[in-house]
Structures are given as structure tokens and as C-alpha cells.
Amino acid sequence: MKILQRRFYAQNTVDAAKKLLGKLIYHKVNGFELLARIVETEAYTQNDPACHANRGLTPRNKVMFGPGGYAYVYFTYGNHWLLNFVTAKEGKGEAVLIRAVEPVKGIAAMRRNRPAVKKDVDLTNGPGKLTQAMAITKDYYGMELTGKNFHVLDNGEKPKKIVVTTRIGISGGRELPYRFYIKDNPYVSRLR
């Protein structure tokens, strides 16, 4: 396995969202190694009305306008941190939302991070759930995705079938086919 380098994230955002499926997020925190396979993503491009960068540079979205390969973490719905990977060329303001992951390693620690969850399948099957399970907070805003304790790994896995559909939980740009997930994976947040 190798760490995805920043040049990977410099590509077209829609392509990056598809190619991230099957990759592994590694996070070492409080002495625990957490590893999870990305099974669902959504692309957000600058001309997209649902993209935080659509209206220009702000203090909140500043990292999105930097080079690809950094985390864009923001708070939503009053209680969830969401993890995005900045993509495309510097100055574009684009990112990929990580919507769902499949736990691979450190599942006991993920359970401790989400103690009310009864079934493992519910640990990480949504963008707010996965950040809680993997202990990703606002402190990860602007963090490079190639660090020692937080990075994305390529294990060579290529999903057999990727479903392409519209995004969830947005008002503008709902018709865009920018949501991608691994077909038949039980950790996908919501099926269409």
C-alpha cells in the first residue's frame, strides 16, 4: 500500500471522487490505528450551486482554494463535522465530500467513539457518522492528507461496479450526477 500523494488530488474533481472509492483513510489517534475504506463520495465543483466555494473565497472555505491534498472540515446541522478532500488545481475551490466508509481496522475504538450505535454497519454509513467514529474534528481543517498519522492509502483495489447518481441533502445542484458509491456495499449512506 502507498500513500496517495498530493498530485492525485490535483486532478478533475469528479474523476477524483470516483477514483477515491476503495481507497483507505488511515488515522492514528490516541494510540489507536483507525482504517476505513471509502465507499461513497460526492463531488463539489466551483460552478456548482451546492459548493461552498461557489460564491468566492471566504474564511470558511479558504482551504478549498489552495492546492489539492488538504482536508476541508466544516460543521453542519448544528452537530456534525464533515470531511472533504480539496481537489483540482490551486485557485479553483473544489472538493470531494467523503460520505461513507467501511471500517477495516480499529473497529472497537470506532465503537467507543459512537457508543450508542448497536450495529457495526451504522458506525460510518454517513458523513457525520464517519467523522465521529474516526475522531475527525475541526482540528483537521487544512491538514495535509499525506501526514504520518492522517493520510489516504491506495491498496490497488478497484471497485467492480460504481453507481453514479444525484447528491443527497442539498437544495441547489440536486440534478447533477456527482454522487458515487460502490454498488452493494452495506456501508453506503442511502441507496437510490
N, C-alpha and C positions, 0 to 999 in steps of 0.2 A: 504494500500500500504506500502511496505517496501523498504528500500534502498538496492540495491544489494551490498553484501559485497565482499571484495577482493577475498575470496575463490572461488567465482563464476568465476572470470576471470582466475584462475589458471588451468582451465580445457583445454582440447584439443581445439585448435583454431577454427577448422572447426565446432565443436559442439557448441562452444560459439557463432560463427557467426549466426548459426541457432537459438539458444536459445535467442539471443538478440532481435529477431523480436517480436514486440508487447510491448517491454519494453519502458519506458518513460524516456527521458532525461529532467532533471529539471535544469534550470539555472536562478538564481536570479541576475539581473544586473541592475544598475542604478535605483533601486527601482521597477523594473518590474519583475514579475514572468513569465518565459517562460517555456512551457511544450510541448514536441513533442514526438509522438510515432515513434519508429524506424520501418521502413517498408522495408529497403533494406540494406544489408551488403555485404562485401567481406572479405574473409579470406586470410591472407598472412602468410605463414609458412616459417621457416628458410631455407628449402631446395628449396624453390620456387624462380625461377629466377627473378620474379617481386617484391619480398620482399626486402625492404631497408636493412634488416639485412643479406641478402644472402651472402654478401662478408665480413662479420665480423663487429666488433664494430667500430663505427666512432663517432665523436662528435654529428653529426646529429641524429643518431639512438640509442644513448646511453640508453635512457629510455626504449627502446624495450627489452633490455637485463636484465632489472630489474624485479621485481615481477609484476604479473598481477594486474590490477586495477588502472592503471595510464593512463593519456591521452598522446598520441603521436600526436602532431600537427606539420604539416610541410607545407611549401609554395610550390606551384606548378603552372605551366603555367604562371608565372610572375604576377599573381594577385589573387590567391585563397589559403586560408588556408584550410587544410583538417584535419578532426578529426578521429583519430583511438583510439581504446582501446587496451592497451597492455594485452596480454593473455598468457596462458601457464605458465610453471614453469620458475622461475628465471634462466637466462642464455641462454634461447632458442632464443630470438629475434623474437617474433611473435606478430601479432596484427590483429585487425578487423577494417577495414575501414567502417565508417558509411556513406553510400552512399545517403540515403534519409530518411526523416522523415515527418510525418504528423502533422501539427500544432494542438495543443489541447487547449492551453491557452496562452494568451499574443499575439494574432494574430495582434492586432493593433500595438504593439511595433515591431513585426517582419516586418510589412509593412513599418514602419518608417526606419528600418534598410535596407530595399530594396525598396526605393521609386519608382523606375522605373517599378516595376512589376505590371502588370494590373490584373492578376488573382491569387487568393489565391493558386491554385494548382501549380503555378510556383514559389512560395516563397521558397520552401525547397526540390524540386524534383531533387536534385543533391548535391554532396558533398561540392562544393564551395558555392552553394546557401544556404545550411542549416547553414554553419558556419557564413555567413553574417547575415542571418535572426536571428540567435540565439546569435549574438555578441561574437563568439568564435574566438580568435586571437592567435598569437604566445605566448601570456602570459599564455596560458593554457597548454603549453608543460610541461610535468612532473607533472601535477596537479592530485592529488588523485581523483578518481571517487566516493568517498564516503563523500565528503565535505558537509558543511552546504548549500552553495549556488550553488554547482555544483555536481550533482550525477545522478545515474540511478535508477529508481524505477521499482519494479515488482508489477504490479497490478493483477497478476494472469491470464492475458489474454494469450491465446494460439491461434495463427493464425490457421484458418481452413485448409488452403492449402498454402504450401510453394513451390515456384518454385525454382528449382536448375538449374543453367546454368553457362556459362563461364563468365569471367570478361570482363570489358569494359575499353578501353583507355590504354592498356598495350601492350608491344611487346612480352616479354618473358613470358612463362607460360599461354598463352591465352587459351590453351586447357583444363586447369584444371577447374573442376566444382565447383568453390569456390565462386560463387555469389549466393545470396539468397534473395528472396523478397516475400512479401505477395501477393498472386495472387489477381488480380483485384483491387488492391489499386491504386487510381489515382495519388498518390504522388511518385510512383516508377519512377526513373530517365529515364529509357529507357527500353522498352519491347523487348523481343527476340521472 
